Amino acid sequence: MVLENLSFLRELNSSQQRVVKTSFGPLLVIAGAGSGKTKTLVCRLAYLVHQGVPPEKILLLTFTRKAAKEMIERASELLKRDCQKISGGTFHSLCQYMLRFYGYLLGYHSNFTILDRSDAEDLLNLLRNSLGFTDKKKRFPKKDTLVTIYSKIINQRKSLEEILSYEYPQFLDFFHEIEKLRIEYNNYKKEHQLMDYDDLLINWLLILKQYPQVRKEVGERYNFIMVDEYQDTNYLQGEIVKYMGEIHQNVMVVGDDSQSIYGFRGANFKNIFEFPNLFKNTKIIKLEQNYRSTQAILDLANIIISNSKIKYTKNLYTLRKEGEKPVLFKAKDEAEASKFIADRVLELREKGVKLSQISVLFRSAFHSFDLEVELSKRGIPFIKYGGLKLLESAHIKDLLSFLKILINPKDFLAWHRILLLLEGVGPKTAEKTINYLKTVEGHLNYILEKIPPQIPTKEVKHLVKLYKELLFKNFSPTEVLIKVWENYYPIFQRIYYEDYLKREKDIESLIALSEKYSSLEEFLTDLVLEPLEVGELGNISKEEEFLVLSTIHSAKGLEWHTVFIISLIEGRFPSYHSLQKEEELEEERRLFYVAVTRAREKLFLIAPTTVYLPGEGRVLAKISRFVQEIPPSLLNYYNETPTHQESTHNTKAVSSCFKIGDLVKHPHFGEGEILEIVSPEKVKVYFEKKGITLLHLKYASLEKLI
């Protein structure tokens, strides 16, 4: 074959070329963020075929069939010849294919049926009913929850007790029933020639382990194995790779331990470290040259990941030495953070940066709720990935329906939604009541009097009592929400029992969001000013531009000109749950690293100084430990809020500005809380950085935050 066909090698750096040309033996490629990993994989496929390896002898395993297909097509283009005989796909597609040939060894026919998730749920529901587990006074897990629990046991290699204790404590009383149902489920599948997604991995691995002859045949069939995103493989997948490559050892895996962020799905972070133990004489090549970000952004990323407890040490670098330092903005609260982001986005757009090249990233979907409202008010269109937008969640819609009736008693959509939430009220009763209410004129109080005779149930009477209390007392929007939430909570638990803990966080965020409003009508109006709903996504013109809001998990593999990372405070990022386990805390660090390395030109880190917690009010927030670890020399600090207050000789007037519990800001000591009014001139303040400090108000520049 002519030499010109290998011209693509000249486009690679020296490390990438080493990867491509290392054809034989086990190879572990540690590919840093933005280091041209996919391009290197494609070139290696092309190189192997160019060297005379028959395409059908190559196996490429990726996490989507689309990714494998695109890589094989690109390899064909490089070589100017067909590479379509390369076997490419996911672990699950490989396993089902091999089980058609070898499943008989476990008693399966070649025409066994694969259960998708919906099928698995329906089967579990059938078995649950036949075992009588639905005839309980307490709530037995729903079918979709059962599928999730059983899958977690397999993929996370944890016991049922561990999964229930940590994630579903409300079902611990049903431990024995859930275990019995799992046994019935597995027996039924085997008896009826059925396999679910997890069975595909388990059964193929079982055959590989038990039958050396199969390992030999598979080794002869696939002489070269390549695995992408190896850091995201689980234990079963790692074992499958080991046995399939046992005969020839020509196994290349590529991944980045620093981007392993799917532990909650069962990904085994340690697979990438265990690979050299599975395959002796493994060569390790690191791809450290970054083609995405400026050096200023990479310096920050390198510092973040350098504090990982377990890692392959690497140092990302780029030939693009110019670039601005990342900016840290410590906002007074989430409202100020949202305004800051909206201002910067509009500035960037004026400078010619498209909205689609700007992203706001967050740890959890509810962290962006305040920002969504601000963007809507400013008319900045956005798309959100990785979680429903604020008004698209059923539980949020439920709660807001209670509020809408206070503003508009004739909002019959809201009435309909509320009535259907109440026990003993079905669609027919709700429709009949709504039709009656349409004939009733007058104030909400008068309308309320007409409802109990129509539906004389306990929950309806309770609803009427709640509305009367809200009508005749001057509550703030936050107080109204809290009152409604207290009354809605039992209904909420009944309806959303399976994942109520997660949904409860959304409600708390909504309550916090309401705190900055003095009018319930204004609060509801701002919420409904959504420029885009999920249902409209398919109708977006290519010419239209939208700011991207995304969870970090959904942003992996993507990049933007400018990235904002929000809610960088303890309990949010890292998340509260991760603080209990070092392994989960380490994954949070890697998640932050992934977020930072999405930025090409500009990076903003946003941390609110205070947050609102239902039941506690506004409290001081502690900046994320990951941000605290960054040397000040790597950051630019943005100060929008004035940090001084004019001193005055009238010390009584000054001291009267403060009271115990006030949150304050000092130009040198940062944020703090008033612990004691010592005298008209002196106060004791607890500062996060300095501890308890006595300040003389005549000389101290102290700003009241709230």
PyMOL commands that set and color helices and strands:
alter all, ss='L'
color gray80, all
select helices_A, chain A and resi 3-11+14-21+37-50+55-57+65-79+91-106+117-130+143-155+160-167+169-191+197-210+212-221+230-232+235-244+257-259+263-265+271-278+295-306+334-350+355-357+365-378+390-392+394-407+412-421+427-437+444-454+458-471+477-495+497-514+520-528+534-539+552-555+577-580+582-596+625-628+632-634+651-655
alter helices_A, ss='H'
color red, helices_A
select strands_A, chain A and resi 27-31+58-61+87-89+113-114+194-195+224-227+251-255+283-287+327-331+358-362+382-385+547-551+560-565+599-608+610-613+617-620+636-638+663-666+670-677+682-687+691-696+703-704
alter strands_A, ss='S'
color yellow, strands_A
deselect
rebuild
show_as cartoon
